[in-house]
Amino acid sequence: RNQIEARGIHDERVLQAFRTTPRHLFVPKDHMAASYEDHPLPIGSGQTISQPYIVALMTEQLALIGKEKVLEIGTGSGYQAAILAQLAAEVHSVERFEILARKARSTLAALHLANVHIHVGDGSMGWPAEAPFDCIIITAAAPEVPQEVLEQLGADGRLIAPVGSRYRQMLELWTRLPNGFEKEEILPVVFVPLMGKLGWQDPNEP
């Protein structure tokens, strides 16, 4: 009510997904007391679980109605995937760290969210084996949205991603149109870097 709804998130399906998803299960035990505070938390391997408000904002921007096939790039703890699983028909999520992917699979299985498929690989390339997708959400910062990933959107598909420098990005919403793509800037954010062939090569690069 105070962290998400009061800040402008009004999609009732999104709000209900947050009410029913136990965020503390996606947080390491030594940070569990802060599970429901509105800021990112470390989850290991140099990664974080994102601020709840930002997760809600990015999710609402996708305008999911329940029939979509969604790609998430950057599984992390699996929290974003758990939210998406309640709002879309099928979720594919790509994680570069095997240890995080295993933990996320375990947590999602415990919550009986069987429509999430977690893959280990270079998320900067998207996941062409399952394309096209109705929506794509990139949960790590890219210097630019890879064209190869945009091309994995289906007709009228939507992609949301933090784009910019290593330490400051703009949240961008891309929509696929019949003759190309339309971009809308949402708000400034800071995410961990998207590493990979089409992302950052050096995690310390400015």
C-alpha positions as semicolon CSV with decimal commas, in nm:
position;residue;x (nm);y (nm);z (nm)
1;R;0,000;0,000;0,000
2;N;0,275;0,249;0,094
3;Q;0,564;0,143;-0,129
4;I;0,389;0,041;-0,450
5;E;0,025;0,146;-0,473
6;A;0,087;0,490;-0,320
7;R;0,355;0,557;-0,583
8;G;0,121;0,510;-0,877
9;I;0,099;0,137;-0,950
10;H;-0,273;0,076;-1,013
11;D;-0,298;-0,245;-1,216
12;E;-0,493;-0,466;-0,975
13;R;-0,347;-0,788;-1,120
14;V;0,006;-0,657;-1,057
15;L;-0,082;-0,548;-0,704
16;Q;-0,235;-0,886;-0,626
17;A;0,075;-1,067;-0,754
18;F;0,286;-0,864;-0,511
19;R;0,046;-0,933;-0,224
20;T;0,069;-1,308;-0,278
21;T;0,442;-1,345;-0,353
22;P;0,655;-1,405;-0,038
23;R;0,957;-1,186;-0,117
24;H;1,145;-1,312;0,190
25;L;1,185;-1,652;0,021
26;F;1,394;-1,488;-0,253
27;V;1,631;-1,308;-0,012
28;P;1,940;-1,460;0,158
29;K;1,883;-1,543;0,524
30;D;2,120;-1,273;0,647
31;H;1,908;-1,007;0,471
32;M;1,567;-1,157;0,542
33;A;1,476;-0,890;0,800
34;A;1,490;-0,633;0,519
35;S;1,288;-0,841;0,272
36;Y;0,997;-0,599;0,246
37;E;1,189;-0,273;0,255
38;D;1,178;-0,073;-0,067
39;H;1,538;-0,106;-0,183
40;P;1,759;-0,362;-0,359
41;L;1,933;-0,638;-0,162
42;P;2,240;-0,848;-0,247
43;I;2,174;-1,211;-0,344
44;G;2,530;-1,329;-0,418
45;S;2,746;-1,348;-0,732
46;G;2,753;-0,968;-0,741
47;Q;2,380;-0,955;-0,818
48;T;2,079;-0,802;-0,643
49;I;1,706;-0,849;-0,598
50;S;1,556;-0,526;-0,727
51;Q;1,363;-0,265;-0,531
52;P;0,996;-0,377;-0,510
53;Y;0,863;-0,052;-0,659
54;I;1,088;-0,082;-0,965
55;V;0,984;-0,447;-1,014
56;A;0,620;-0,337;-0,998
57;L;0,675;-0,043;-1,234
58;M;0,853;-0,251;-1,497
59;T;0,591;-0,522;-1,470
60;E;0,299;-0,281;-1,507
61;Q;0,457;-0,124;-1,816
62;L;0,432;-0,459;-1,994
63;A;0,048;-0,442;-1,969
64;L;0,011;-0,817;-1,930
65;I;-0,337;-0,967;-1,963
66;G;-0,254;-1,332;-1,897
67;K;-0,204;-1,484;-2,241
68;E;0,152;-1,370;-2,308
69;K;0,479;-1,553;-2,356
70;V;0,742;-1,348;-2,172
71;L;1,122;-1,346;-2,176
72;E;1,310;-1,223;-1,871
73;I;1,682;-1,153;-1,909
74;G;1,852;-1,179;-1,569
75;T;1,677;-1,430;-1,342
76;G;1,869;-1,340;-1,027
77;S;1,671;-1,460;-0,727
78;G;1,367;-1,550;-0,937
79;Y;1,144;-1,287;-0,772
80;Q;1,060;-1,100;-1,092
81;A;0,992;-1,433;-1,264
82;A;0,754;-1,528;-0,982
83;I;0,558;-1,207;-1,034
84;L;0,548;-1,258;-1,411
85;A;0,437;-1,619;-1,371
86;Q;0,114;-1,500;-1,209
87;L;0,042;-1,250;-1,486
88;A;0,143;-1,430;-1,808
89;A;0,087;-1,772;-1,962
90;E;0,454;-1,869;-2,000
91;V;0,781;-1,721;-1,875
92;H;1,133;-1,795;-1,999
93;S;1,412;-1,651;-1,786
94;V;1,785;-1,649;-1,866
95;E;2,055;-1,637;-1,596
96;R;2,434;-1,641;-1,651
97;F;2,517;-1,780;-1,304
98;E;2,432;-2,148;-1,258
99;I;2,424;-2,114;-0,878
100;L;2,155;-1,844;-0,896
101;A;1,957;-2,037;-1,158
102;R;1,949;-2,348;-0,936
103;K;1,832;-2,150;-0,633
104;A;1,565;-1,970;-0,834
105;R;1,434;-2,297;-0,976
106;S;1,409;-2,439;-0,624
107;T;1,222;-2,137;-0,488
108;L;0,980;-2,122;-0,781
109;A;0,912;-2,496;-0,755
110;A;0,833;-2,456;-0,384
111;L;0,573;-2,196;-0,482
112;H;0,428;-2,430;-0,749
113;L;0,496;-2,184;-1,031
114;A;0,530;-2,438;-1,307
115;N;0,501;-2,199;-1,603
116;V;0,852;-2,055;-1,553
117;H;1,141;-2,206;-1,749
118;I;1,489;-2,098;-1,634
119;H;1,780;-2,124;-1,876
120;V;2,152;-2,074;-1,809
121;G;2,330;-1,874;-2,077
122;D;2,423;-1,534;-2,217
123;G;2,109;-1,330;-2,166
124;S;2,244;-1,040;-2,370
125;M;2,161;-1,257;-2,673
126;G;1,802;-1,308;-2,559
127;W;1,670;-1,661;-2,604
128;P;1,608;-1,712;-2,978
129;A;1,512;-2,078;-2,937
130;E;1,178;-1,973;-2,786
131;A;1,118;-1,653;-2,986
132;P;0,899;-1,470;-3,067
133;F;0,792;-1,325;-2,732
134;D;0,499;-1,098;-2,654
135;C;0,705;-0,916;-2,391
136;I;1,072;-0,898;-2,289
137;I;1,199;-0,758;-1,960
138;I;1,573;-0,698;-1,910
139;T;1,662;-0,674;-1,542
140;A;2,025;-0,566;-1,584
141;A;2,171;-0,249;-1,734
142;A;2,264;-0,253;-2,102
143;P;2,469;0,011;-2,286
144;E;2,195;-0,015;-2,550
145;V;1,910;-0,255;-2,623
146;P;2,060;-0,527;-2,846
147;Q;1,892;-0,530;-3,187
148;E;1,903;-0,910;-3,180
149;V;1,686;-0,905;-2,868
150;L;1,442;-0,651;-3,011
151;E;1,399;-0,877;-3,312
152;Q;1,279;-1,153;-3,078
153;L;0,963;-0,952;-3,008
154;G;0,648;-1,057;-3,185
155;A;0,398;-0,817;-3,345
156;D;0,299;-0,537;-3,105
157;G;0,547;-0,680;-2,855
158;R;0,684;-0,471;-2,568
159;L;1,034;-0,464;-2,418
160;I;1,143;-0,280;-2,105
161;A;1,506;-0,235;-2,005
162;P;1,747;-0,005;-1,815
163;V;1,978;0,150;-2,075
164;G;2,277;0,379;-2,032
165;S;2,613;0,400;-1,860
166;R;2,751;0,156;-1,604
167;Y;2,626;0,357;-1,305
168;R;2,318;0,538;-1,434
169;Q;2,051;0,434;-1,680
170;M;1,715;0,533;-1,821
171;L;1,430;0,283;-1,807
172;E;1,315;0,247;-2,168
173;L;0,995;0,092;-2,301
174;W;1,014;-0,031;-2,661
175;T;0,710;-0,133;-2,868
176;R;0,726;-0,322;-3,195
177;L;0,524;-0,152;-3,468
178;P;0,453;-0,271;-3,823
179;N;0,731;-0,049;-3,959
180;G;0,987;-0,061;-3,676
181;F;1,014;0,019;-3,307
182;E;0,892;0,302;-3,084
183;K;1,083;0,403;-2,769
184;E;0,951;0,575;-2,458
185;E;1,165;0,689;-2,164
186;I;1,014;0,609;-1,822
187;L;1,252;0,724;-1,544
188;P;1,620;0,714;-1,434
189;V;1,737;0,396;-1,257
190;V;2,053;0,212;-1,148
191;F;2,092;-0,163;-1,215
192;V;2,377;-0,411;-1,211
193;P;2,538;-0,448;-1,557
194;L;2,415;-0,686;-1,826
195;M;2,723;-0,891;-1,900
196;G;2,767;-1,079;-2,225
197;K;2,844;-1,060;-2,594
198;L;2,586;-0,786;-2,656
199;G;2,612;-0,622;-2,313
200;W;2,910;-0,510;-2,106
201;Q;3,237;-0,695;-2,152
202;D;3,396;-0,556;-1,833
203;P;3,177;-0,519;-1,520
204;N;3,385;-0,216;-1,415
205;E;3,362;-0,037;-1,748
206;P;3,209;0,315;-1,703
